[in-house]
Amino acid sequence: SEIRSALRRSTEECLEARRCAEGVAASLERLSETTDQKLALNEQACQKHLVDLHCREMRAHGEDVRRVRMATTSIARGLCRLAQVCGLFPSVLGLPIGIETASGRSGTVDVVKDLSVEDVLDLEQSGQSLARRIEDAWRTLAGGCASTALSGAEGGGPCLLDYLEHRLRDLATRLVRTEVGDLQGRIEAACRSI
C-alpha cells in the first residue's frame, strides 16, 4: 500500500509535470505567434519607412535636377546671347543634320528663346559644341588681328579689344583716304578754275 501510494503520487506528479509542460508549450507557441506577428508588423513598418524615405529622396533629387537644368539652360542662352552681341554667333542655331533634339525639334533653334540643355548636349555629342562654334566664328572674324603674347585670353590669341582696335584703325584709314581723295579733288578743281 505504501508502494501504491508512492506510485499514485508519482503518477500524479508526472501528470502535473505533463500539464505544466503542456502549459509551457502552449505559452511558448502563443509567444512565438505573437513574436512572429510583431516581427511581421515591424518589418512592414520598416519597409514603409524605407519606401517613404526613398520617395522623398527621389523628389528632392528630381527638384535638384530640374534646378540644374534651368540654370544650365539659362547659362547656355546667356553665353549664346553674349556671343551674338559680340558678332560671333547667329541668332538661329542650325542643328546638325540628322539630329533631333529631345524636345522633338530638328533643323534650327532660336538660341535666345528655345535653346535647352538637351540641345546643348546634342551639339556636344555631334562634335559641334558651342565652344567650337564660337571659336571657329572668332577665328574667322579676328583673322586679320595681330596676336601678341600679351593680348587676348590665356592662349595669347587676339581678344575682343584687339579686334575692335584693328577694325577702328581700318575704318580710320578708309575715312582718311576718302577725305584725302575729296580734298585732292577740290584742290584739282580749284587749280583748273584758276
C-alpha positions in Angstrom: 0.0 0.0 0.0 2.8 2.3 0.7 4.2 1.4 -2.7 0.8 2.0 -4.2 0.5 5.3 -2.6 4.0 6.3 -3.7 3.2 5.1 -7.2 0.0 7.1 -7.2 1.8 10.3 -6.0 4.4 9.7 -8.7 1.7 9.3 -11.3 0.0 12.5 -10.1 3.3 14.3 -10.1 4.0 13.1 -13.6 0.6 14.2 -14.7 1.1 17.5 -13.1 4.5 17.9 -14.7 3.0 16.9 -18.0 0.2 19.5 -17.6 2.8 22.1 -16.7 4.9 21.1 -19.7 1.9 21.4 -22.0 1.0 24.8 -20.5 4.6 26.0 -21.1 4.4 24.6 -24.6 1.1 26.4 -25.3 2.5 29.6 -23.8 5.7 29.3 -25.9 3.5 28.7 -29.0 1.4 31.8 -28.3 4.5 33.8 -27.6 6.0 32.5 -30.9 2.9 33.5 -32.8 2.8 36.9 -31.1 6.5 37.4 -31.8 6.1 36.4 -35.5 3.2 38.9 -35.8 5.1 41.7 -34.1 8.1 40.9 -36.3 6.0 41.0 -39.5 4.4 44.3 -38.4 7.9 45.8 -37.6 9.2 44.5 -41.0 6.2 46.1 -42.8 6.7 49.4 -40.9 10.5 49.4 -41.8 9.7 48.7 -45.4 7.1 51.5 -45.5 9.6 54.0 -43.9 12.3 53.0 -46.4 9.9 53.5 -49.3 8.9 56.9 -47.9 12.5 57.9 -47.4 13.4 56.7 -50.9 10.4 58.7 -52.4 11.4 61.8 -50.5 15.0 61.5 -51.7 13.8 60.9 -55.3 11.6 64.0 -55.1 14.4 66.1 -53.7 16.8 64.7 -56.4 14.3 65.4 -59.1 13.9 69.0 -57.9 17.7 69.4 -57.9 18.0 68.1 -61.4 15.2 70.4 -62.5 17.0 73.4 -61.0 20.4 72.4 -62.6 18.6 72.0 -66.0 17.1 75.5 -65.6 20.4 77.0 -64.6 22.3 75.3 -67.4 19.8 76.4 -70.0 20.0 79.9 -68.7 23.8 79.9 -68.9 23.8 78.4 -72.4 21.3 81.0 -73.6 23.3 83.8 -71.9 26.5 82.6 -73.4 24.9 82.4 -76.9 23.4 85.9 -76.4 26.8 87.3 -75.4 28.4 85.7 -78.4 25.6 87.2 -80.6 26.3 90.7 -79.2 29.9 90.3 -80.0 29.0 89.2 -83.5 30.3 85.6 -83.0 27.1 83.7 -83.1 23.9 83.6 -85.2 20.5 84.2 -83.7 19.3 81.0 -85.2 21.4 77.9 -84.5 21.5 75.2 -87.1 21.3 71.7 -85.5 23.4 69.0 -87.1 21.8 67.1 -89.9 20.0 64.0 -88.7 19.9 65.3 -85.1 16.5 65.7 -83.5 16.5 67.3 -80.1 14.9 65.8 -77.0 12.1 68.3 -77.4 11.4 66.8 -80.9 12.8 69.8 -82.9 15.2 69.4 -85.8 16.6 71.9 -88.1 17.1 75.3 -86.4 16.7 76.6 -82.8 16.3 80.3 -81.8 19.2 80.4 -79.2 17.7 83.1 -77.0 14.2 81.6 -76.7 14.4 77.9 -77.5 17.9 76.6 -76.7 17.7 73.9 -74.0 20.1 71.7 -72.1 19.2 68.8 -74.4 20.1 70.9 -77.5 23.5 71.7 -75.9 24.1 68.1 -75.1 23.1 67.0 -78.7 25.5 69.6 -80.1 28.3 68.3 -77.8 27.7 64.7 -78.8 27.6 65.6 -82.5 31.0 67.2 -82.3 29.6 70.7 -82.9 29.8 72.1 -79.4 29.0 75.8 -78.7 32.6 76.3 -77.7 33.9 75.0 -81.1 31.3 77.1 -83.0 32.2 80.3 -81.1 36.0 79.5 -81.6 35.5 79.0 -85.3 33.5 82.2 -85.7 36.1 84.1 -83.7 38.9 82.7 -85.7 37.2 83.8 -88.9 36.2 87.2 -87.5 39.5 88.0 -85.9 41.7 86.6 -88.6 43.1 90.0 -89.5 44.1 90.9 -86.0 47.7 90.7 -85.0 48.1 88.5 -82.0 50.6 89.1 -79.3 51.6 87.0 -76.4 50.4 89.7 -74.0 47.0 90.4 -75.6 44.0 88.2 -75.6 43.0 85.3 -73.5 45.3 82.8 -71.8 46.2 81.3 -75.2 47.8 84.5 -76.4 45.3 85.0 -79.3 43.6 88.2 -80.1 40.9 89.5 -77.7 37.8 91.5 -78.5 39.6 94.7 -77.7 42.4 93.9 -80.1 39.8 93.1 -82.8 37.9 96.4 -82.1 41.2 98.3 -82.3 42.1 96.7 -85.6 38.7 97.4 -87.0 38.8 101.1 -85.9 42.2 101.5 -87.4 40.9 100.1 -90.7 37.9 102.4 -90.5 40.0 105.5 -89.7 42.4 104.6 -92.6 39.4 104.4 -95.0 37.9 107.6 -93.7 41.3 109.5 -94.1 41.7 108.1 -97.6 38.2 109.3 -98.5 38.8 112.7 -97.1 42.2 113.0 -98.8 40.5 111.9 -102.1 37.8 114.6 -101.6 40.4 117.2 -100.7 42.6 116.3 -103.6 39.5 116.5 -106.0 38.6 120.0 -104.6 42.2 121.2 -105.0 42.4 119.9 -108.6 39.0 121.6 -109.3 40.3 124.9 -107.8 43.5 124.7 -109.7 41.6 124.2 -113.0 39.4 127.1 -112.4 42.4 129.5 -111.9 
